[in-house]
């Protein structure tokens, strides 16, 4: 890795998002989703499965009577929520929300034990049992999320009560786990703490946390396998005993450095790869970085849906194998797409290549955004590319494929994960690297950034992804020599860059155009990204997509819904000579650009009741097709949906 | 139903099969499969899961010490085996086999209790618990098979020890179950006894058995549901508690007379429908017969694979819903295809329509025959239409799809079921109806049949299904007026019938040509069925087959195997102008007609590592395709296989 290439995300404090597409979503997160989720954490959503999360903390703190309920990782729901609260407060003050959060933190911290331990499952089920099932009982996973939440809230408010509590907890953990004699040589079954420890190191500069994170990465999957020894010692039932998974589910079937592919549970995997990338960067570990690149290539070039979804199988919510991308039985968990963003962001930090930001953009606009309904109250765990309601009802292989988003889940990892991701959206727009500012995402708003202590304000105006133009105004006292680098999206074939009305012909390096000059206040950059409708196809190694096409415009993947096209979408073919018409419909689905095109539908009326017959040429009906952005599907009447259609 | 249409299968005693295609199979069943299975029942097959079957009987009889092992329905393995033995002895004496069978029967009968009860699971686990879980514990299922086995062996040998034991058992059951007060109002969770009781009625003419069978049919699914009440009373755990199946799995979600579709576990379903058809016939129940026809139509016109396989889903080994026929995740259990033959045979008995015999033929040559390896030693439980070894290994949804047949299963329903079906093959060839003899299947051999006590011998010579000709020689003393009816197979578009060299232009009624005349010895019927290669397509309502074709010749479905065509079969398309070449290859797969044709293969070499790209016209490689009969797949090196290819 090239030290000179390493960049750093620009702080959320420097950024104000004012964007037609994203701002309403962030407002929704702030005003609806975060308060709704607080109600959910307190079991006050009628008709939704209770979370038990806050109640568990109250019982653990001695504030209420009762027993632990919910999943073993239920504490993490609070952690992701408080993380989202922190990001949200960074861009919008909210005294009431802050008061609620402070009170919640008081409850949580009241549950902390004398030695620093804080996990309600074991506090309520017996502290003597803690650290006896690192493989399946999520203690370190919850701690990781709690660290992330504490840091976010501290950065937003300066209040360090939760952060200090978490530092106490981690300092205690550091006495329990590690390579030294007398410590347990374990690591988490569900990764997450690795990247959290790195965050903690980055704000405390205490090497201890980096060391512990690196230990978890290095120890994972080594022979003799800790999980096996632990399982034997404590008599833990192994959930994958009779499965082909075994320890692959946990990315622990072999040491990380010898792993070749994205494998096992996709959320665990991406969280691990994120932490691994952090460690590679901070410890200058070239070998580990090569593993990150290899797994990145495998994940994005062989195991990722066109929507960015990953994890092809519901079994173990997992990666399967190269080019296995079924559209109808897909898992594609929203959290896994979020994990892919974390991984991408960290790869981008090491090396500014557009491929990483391309994946971030793809996930934000497609695989992740589809995870939440437009009113912010319902969520998809699974993000299918093809849905037939009858199949979801009557075929066990597709029972996990929901036709409508659900209110809240017993295992509610996705909703608060979406909230914390979008609340921190600003942090994905830019990276800084000395006198270079890299712009990854085209999102309207303001950035105030310092180059050598000289403050420059950038005002971005755009109606991306609906319109093709982005305008950037530079404002500063006097002038300053610096580089403004712009990502040319991977989907974009034709673009134009102008500075002060003059076309710029700059070289592209790894997908970025670097504009270096003596910038003056009033300088204006104008970007034009041509957004024709693109008919896409998949690598012929993808069995499920042979003979099919998908439609994209800009970063958005489109789909056909029954609401616009009637049922039996599987009989629809794109025309051999497709003509597309693009239109912004302000009243539809909160305002979307729709696409219409000519198509044809395989006639079935000429068939009788025969199931099979000798071949005869197909009979076609003319069919007008209407496409909507994939993320917006299932916000009207429930019905069929497909991303890929035959051609 | 029309009484005058009802016909009866011709007895196995009248038939001698001498057929190039089937005889070697029947010899295999007799000389290899039946002895092999005897070894299996006695746990003497190295590397195969032990059956425990005979051991359980020995322990129950007090001949050995031990506990019950194996599935709750393990007794039925013996029952199906002895049934196969009976059929086999009917066409070929075998003193050694008969001696083994007699000794086995001695062991089995020694386990019978004083009251007639004979089920080793409850004998060894506590007789107080019998009849407490009709839903899931298979007592009546085992009894049904034992009755069938006893009848077969009695018909073959005249020995009635087992038959008498079973009559004692049934007479006892008749005191336990039934509509009368004081009896349990239950019925079997796994149907089978209904059709067995009918067989018992037909040889004993004791109305009691018919009445009990009819009771099981009439009571099934009535409200309040016996299974629910029983489950509550005895605290039985309900396996489908959290499933969408509930009692549909057992075809017991509502009374049979209101059922519309083939539903639930496919083997249970077809066994039930067989018994139901028997009852409709014997009790002249038009309402019930209408249910049989409705379910038959649904099963064959909406839920059957082109190979005859049924039961699209591994979950519950079950039917799913109309036109849901995935080729790669199919279950298609061999036993379910066998059950479909039983159902078809009974529908044919009521009404001589070629559609029923067409299904029998389709199953025999495809979905059932594929269930056994050519050496008779390995078996498929699941009969897929598309196999990719990597998917079977790494995708949980296809783990049940085996690439190679297995030696023996812990749940070994299919192997002995295949044995008993093929051993009784002769009984599917003809039906008699007064002075009419219906010929359903074109199998070489001899039939000696009486018309008004006048014996006529028919000698059938054919190399069907490889060749297109069938010759039938009539031999009798003097002359006799009768009707010889010939089925014109549903797959056949062009045929010719000659009697003594003269072409006959007879009318087809429901798929049969009725040849009535004064037959004289030496009369010869010559049939010619044109067998061009047929390119087949599926109803466009079948999502999984749109844009695909299959290849058939005569009754045989063909497939592409990796052994002949290399890997990546999913990238193969049939040529737009296909030309077929047919060749008999005596050395290949015990002698098969293979088909070669022109095709094309989607090129992937021009793709780099990109997973998605903008559409460009496909690049094709010329590809010569070689097809083998589907039943013969997986008898060489393991690899990919597909029935449907793109076109």
Interface residues (C-beta under 8 A of the other chain):
Chain A: X244 X297 X300 X301 X302 X304 X306 X312 X313 X314 X315 X316 X320 X321 X324 X329 X388 X390 X391 X393 X394 X395 X396 X397 X399 X493 X534 X535 X536 X537 X538 X539 X540 X541 X542 X543 X546 X547 X549 X550 X568 X570 X571 X602 X603 X604 X607 X609 X610 X611 X612 X613 X614 X615 X616 X618 X646 X647
Chain B: X244 X297 X300 X301 X302 X304 X306 X312 X313 X314 X315 X316 X320 X321 X324 X329 X388 X390 X391 X393 X394 X395 X396 X397 X399 X493 X534 X535 X536 X537 X538 X539 X540 X541 X542 X543 X546 X547 X549 X550 X568 X570 X571 X602 X603 X604 X607 X609 X610 X611 X612 X613 X614 X615 X616 X618 X646 X647
